[in-house]
């Protein structure tokens, strides 16, 4: 999995490319912890390059959401591919995450 980080105004966009499994979710978790210490008021996770995510990846997103809430930051995920979307919807996590179709929508959500 590749992780690309981009800062736009008060938002940090984290773009993922590749599968998010147990090993990769640890890498993602470490990156997110560093980013959450930044001054960005909005964290956007762009999952348009992710076709597969296992339960550890979902747990990492939930942990990031909780940390964002504790630090008064907005947490948005965008660009869900069908496989990842179905996992999130099956777990009913679409009711707790702010989900948008693309980055542009995420930056104004």
C-alpha positions, 0 to 999 in steps of 0.5 A, a space after each residue: 500500500 502506498 500512502 500519499 499526504 497532501 495539505 490543502 488549507 486547513 485539511 490534510 488529505 491521505 490518499 491510499 493506494 493498494 490493499 489495507 490488511 493487517 500489516 498495512 493497517 499498522 503503517 496507516 495507524 502510525 501515519 494517522 497518529 502523526 497527522 492527528 498531531 498537526 494543526 489541520 482541522 479536517 482529515 480526509 481519507 481518500 480510498 479511491 485506490 483501495 479495492 480491499 480492506 480487512 477488519 483491521 483497516 476498518 478498525 484503524 478508520 474507527 480509531 482515527 475517527 475517535 481521535 479526530 472527535 477527541 481533538 475537535 477535527 473533522 474526519 471524512 472518507 471518500 472515493 469508496 470502491 464497491 468492495 470497501 463500501 459494502 464492508 462499511 455498509 454491512 457493518 453499518 459504519 456508514 451511519 458514523 462516518 462522513 462519506 463523500 464521493 470524491 475529494 472535492 466533496 470531502 473538502 466542503 463536507 
